[in-house]
Amino acid sequence: MFTNLQPLATAVLAHVFLGEHVTPQFIGGALVVISGVVLAQLRAPRTAAEGPPEPA
């Protein structure tokens, strides 16, 4: 989870310490990244006892 948020954290720190500008594209990209992380975390984790999914 944290690996996916590293670019976002880097951009925020660059804004704070280096004065980089936050653009609408940055905000849109940040929302996409955060949404992806949330969706990945909401999915129920599979346990080894469940085995592989059945073929369709």
N, C-alpha and C positions, 0 to 999 in steps of 0.2 A: 504494500500500500504506500509506504513512504517513498519508495523509488519513483513512483508515478508522480509524486508531488514535488520532487526536487527541482525541476525546471521552474515551476511556479514560485517556489520559495526563493530560488536564485533571482528571479525577476523582481520579486518584492524587495529583496535585500539590495538589489542594484538600484531600485528606486529610492530606497531610504538612504543608502550610504553614498551613492554615486550621482544621484539626481537624475536618473533616467526618467523619461516621460512615460506616463501610463496612457495608452491610447485606447480607443474603443475596441480595436482589434485585440489588444492585450486582454481586456476584460472579457470579451467574447471567448477567446481561447482559454482563459482561466476557468470560465464557466463550463466549457466542454470538458476540460481535464477533471474538474471536481465532479461533474456529473458522471463521468466514466468511472471514477474511483468509487463513488457512492453506489452505482449500479453493480459494480463488481463485488462490493462488500455485502450488498443486500442478498445476493444469490446464496442459497443455502449451500454450505460446504458439503462435499461428498466424502463419505468415510470409506475406508478400504473394504469394509464388510458389505457395502452395497454393490460393489463390483462395477464393471463397465455398463454403460447404457445399452438397452436393447436396440438392435438394428431396426430401422424404420421400414 
